[in-house]
């Protein structure tokens, strides 16, 4: 009897294992089918900046095709993994430090734009620059990855609409109104507010973005700035890399009240992957770790072990052993996507990974650009239709780009 029971158990396990393989293969086939007709478009990747920081002048000539995961400081991105991830379009961030003087921000932004342009120049079989939704569709049909440009910080225009127009002429597709610092005309989510949102000049920036056909990006801005921009903008806005505040109360995320306004505006929130924005437990652990690091060593005046970095590092390691880092998973990204879709609607959600911009912490299962298909498969496993997955993957952001271009043509006709 025992042998019969054991045999039946093994048969059941084998059948279950075989069934799971069939389901996984079916999901992979569905994802491939969706991405054969709809480009997967990521709203935010910081590869250009990390190349500049780590490689210096070598960034212009280093081999970007493969192997970047194996470098001493691994990259999240290279061409081989973009292809494995079935990526069809990418907004490359041209971020520069918001602490720099305005003219230096402009100079470095121009250098970053040139670096993105060089991707297509050096690898024309893989990348092509795209300014419009029609460009993206054309490039995607040619089998290449549409490269778009996102300027990640309003300080990078140095309070000049002329500089903004120059960025657009060079191919920039969106402007993030602030980065981590409040600027002269807009409040940031992660700095003390000064303006209760946008100033009068900030509203002019939004309208000029509309006129130019550039997208207004509200990641990194305060809720007051979000609401002001949603009120002023004549075109749909985007959040290039933000998640749901109802699931993790980080000010970089988007509240339900704002999500409802995004639906009215016909914009899109592109869910992001950094654990800090996904998990409340991780956010609290991170804040506590930062506090412990400062308690141990905060030169030039503070810290229990000030001036003794080895002793401070050992003490921090002991704290980390006693306070394990909370786990964050691909499923949590799917949770944020589903929440945004539930509140704003499935027409108003996209993907904005923040790869090469999230440090060394990743959701388990999403550690580089090769893993987008697994995220889409997880949503299909939860009951998402192929049509809705296509909207998430790229259909929604393409629709927003189309509508922004229509608004721009209308505004320019009136002038």
ChimeraX attribute file (.defattr): number of C-alpha atoms within 10 A of each C-alpha:
attribute: neighborCount
match mode: 1-to-1
recipient: residues
	/A:1	6
	/A:2	7
	/A:3	8
	/A:4	9
	/A:5	10
	/A:6	11
	/A:7	12
	/A:8	12
	/A:9	12
	/A:10	12
	/A:11	12
	/A:12	12
	/A:13	12
	/A:14	12
	/A:15	12
	/A:16	12
	/A:17	12
	/A:18	12
	/A:19	12
	/A:20	12
	/A:21	12
	/A:22	12
	/A:23	13
	/A:24	16
	/A:25	13
	/A:26	13
	/A:27	20
	/A:28	17
	/A:29	13
	/A:30	19
	/A:31	22
	/A:32	16
	/A:33	13
	/A:34	20
	/A:35	20
	/A:36	15
	/A:37	12
	/A:38	22
	/A:39	26
	/A:40	29
	/A:41	28
	/A:42	29
	/A:43	31
	/A:44	28
	/A:45	27
	/A:46	22
	/A:47	22
	/A:48	21
	/A:49	20
	/A:50	16
	/A:51	19
	/A:52	16
	/A:53	11
	/A:54	11
	/A:55	13
	/A:56	10
	/A:57	11
	/A:58	11
	/A:59	18
	/A:60	16
	/A:61	10
	/A:62	10
	/A:63	13
	/A:64	16
	/A:65	14
	/A:66	13
	/A:67	15
	/A:68	18
	/A:69	14
	/A:70	9
	/A:71	8
	/A:72	7
	/A:73	10
	/A:74	13
	/A:75	22
	/A:76	24
	/A:77	23
	/A:78	19
	/A:79	21
	/A:80	15
	/A:81	20
	/A:82	23
	/A:83	15
	/A:84	13
	/A:85	17
	/A:86	21
	/A:87	26
	/A:88	27
	/A:89	27
	/A:90	25
	/A:91	24
	/A:92	26
	/A:93	30
	/A:94	28
	/A:95	23
	/A:96	22
	/A:97	17
	/A:98	20
	/A:99	11
	/A:100	13
	/A:101	12
	/A:102	15
	/A:103	13
	/A:104	16
	/A:105	21
	/A:106	20
	/A:107	12
	/A:108	17
	/A:109	23
	/A:110	16
	/A:111	16
	/A:112	23
	/A:113	23
	/A:114	15
	/A:115	19
	/A:116	21
	/A:117	19
	/A:118	18
	/A:119	18
	/A:120	18
	/A:121	14
	/A:122	14
	/A:123	14
	/A:124	13
	/A:125	12
	/A:126	20
	/A:127	26
	/A:128	24
	/A:129	24
	/A:130	23
	/A:131	21
	/A:132	19
	/A:133	19
	/A:134	13
	/A:135	16
	/A:136	26
	/A:137	19
	/A:138	15
	/A:139	22
	/A:140	22
	/A:141	16
	/A:142	13
	/A:143	13
	/A:144	22
	/A:145	30
	/A:146	28
	/A:147	25
	/A:148	29
	/A:149	28
	/A:150	27
	/A:151	29
	/A:152	29
	/A:153	29
	/A:154	25
	/A:155	29
	/A:156	33
	/A:157	23
	/A:158	18
	/A:159	17
	/A:160	15
	/A:161	15
	/A:162	11
	/A:163	14
	/A:164	24
	/A:165	17
	/A:166	14
	/A:167	24
	/A:168	20
	/A:169	12
	/A:170	15
	/A:171	20
	/A:172	25
	/A:173	25
	/A:174	27
	/A:175	30
	/A:176	24
	/A:177	32
	/A:178	29
	/A:179	27
	/A:180	20
	/A:181	22
	/A:182	25
	/A:183	23
	/A:184	17
	/A:185	22
	/A:186	31
	/A:187	30
	/A:188	29
	/A:189	26
	/A:190	17
	/A:191	15
	/A:192	11
	/A:193	17
	/A:194	15
	/A:195	17
	/A:196	13
	/A:197	23
	/A:198	27
	/A:199	17
	/A:200	10
	/A:201	15
	/A:202	23
	/A:203	20
	/A:204	16
	/A:205	25
	/A:206	26
	/A:207	21
	/A:208	19
	/A:209	26
	/A:210	27
	/A:211	20
	/A:212	21
	/A:213	26
	/A:214	29
	/A:215	27
	/A:216	28
	/A:217	32
	/A:218	30
	/A:219	29
	/A:220	30
	/A:221	32
	/A:222	29
	/A:223	22
	/A:224	19
	/A:225	27
	/A:226	27
	/A:227	18
	/A:228	19
	/A:229	25
	/A:230	23
	/A:231	12
	/A:232	15
	/A:233	20
	/A:234	19
	/A:235	28
	/A:236	25
	/A:237	28
	/A:238	30
	/A:239	30
	/A:240	34
	/A:241	27
	/A:242	31
	/A:243	33
	/A:244	28
	/A:245	22
	/A:246	14
	/A:247	18
	/A:248	21
	/A:249	17
	/A:250	21
	/A:251	19
	/A:252	24
	/A:253	28
	/A:254	29
	/A:255	20
	/A:256	17
	/A:257	12
	/A:258	19
	/A:259	25
	/A:260	16
	/A:261	16
	/A:262	26
	/A:263	20
	/A:264	13
	/A:265	18
	/A:266	20
	/A:267	30
	/A:268	30
	/A:269	35
	/A:270	29
	/A:271	32
	/A:272	28
	/A:273	30
	/A:274	24
	/A:275	24
	/A:276	21
	/A:277	25
	/A:278	30
	/A:279	23
	/A:280	17
	/A:281	15
	/A:282	18
	/A:283	18
	/A:284	13
	/A:285	18
	/A:286	16
	/A:287	12
	/A:288	13
	/A:289	17
	/A:290	13
	/A:291	11
	/A:292	17
	/A:293	18
	/A:294	17
	/A:295	16
	/A:296	22
	/A:297	21
	/A:298	16
	/A:299	12
	/A:300	8
	/A:301	8
	/A:302	13
	/A:303	17
	/A:304	14
	/A:305	18
	/A:306	17
	/A:307	16
	/A:308	13
	/A:309	13
	/A:310	10
	/A:311	15
	/A:312	22
	/A:313	15
	/A:314	11
	/A:315	16
	/A:316	19
	/A:317	12
	/A:318	11
	/A:319	14
	/A:320	14
	/A:321	10
	/A:322	9
	/A:323	12
	/A:324	9
	/A:325	13
	/A:326	14
	/A:327	12
	/A:328	22
	/A:329	16
	/A:330	21
	/A:331	16
	/A:332	17
	/A:333	28
	/A:334	19
	/A:335	17
	/A:336	25
	/A:337	24
	/A:338	20
	/A:339	21
	/A:340	29
	/A:341	21
	/A:342	14
	/A:343	18
	/A:344	24
	/A:345	17
	/A:346	20
	/A:347	21
	/A:348	30
	/A:349	34
	/A:350	33
	/A:351	30
	/A:352	23
	/A:353	26
	/A:354	24
	/A:355	23
	/A:356	22
	/A:357	18
	/A:358	17
	/A:359	11
	/A:360	12
	/A:361	12
	/A:362	19
	/A:363	19
	/A:364	13
	/A:365	14
	/A:366	23
	/A:367	19
	/A:368	21
	/A:369	25
	/A:370	20
	/A:371	18
	/A:372	24
	/A:373	22
	/A:374	18
	/A:375	18
	/A:376	24
	/A:377	22
	/A:378	17
	/A:379	21
	/A:380	18
	/A:381	13
	/A:382	11
	/A:383	10
	/A:384	15
	/A:385	12
	/A:386	17
	/A:387	12
	/A:388	19
	/A:389	23
	/A:390	22
	/A:391	22
	/A:392	27
	/A:393	28
	/A:394	23
	/A:395	21
	/A:396	25
	/A:397	30
	/A:398	20
	/A:399	19
	/A:400	22
	/A:401	25
	/A:402	17
	/A:403	19
	/A:404	27
	/A:405	21
	/A:406	15
	/A:407	19
	/A:408	20
	/A:409	15
	/A:410	13
	/A:411	17
	/A:412	11
	/A:413	8
	/A:414	6
	/A:415	5
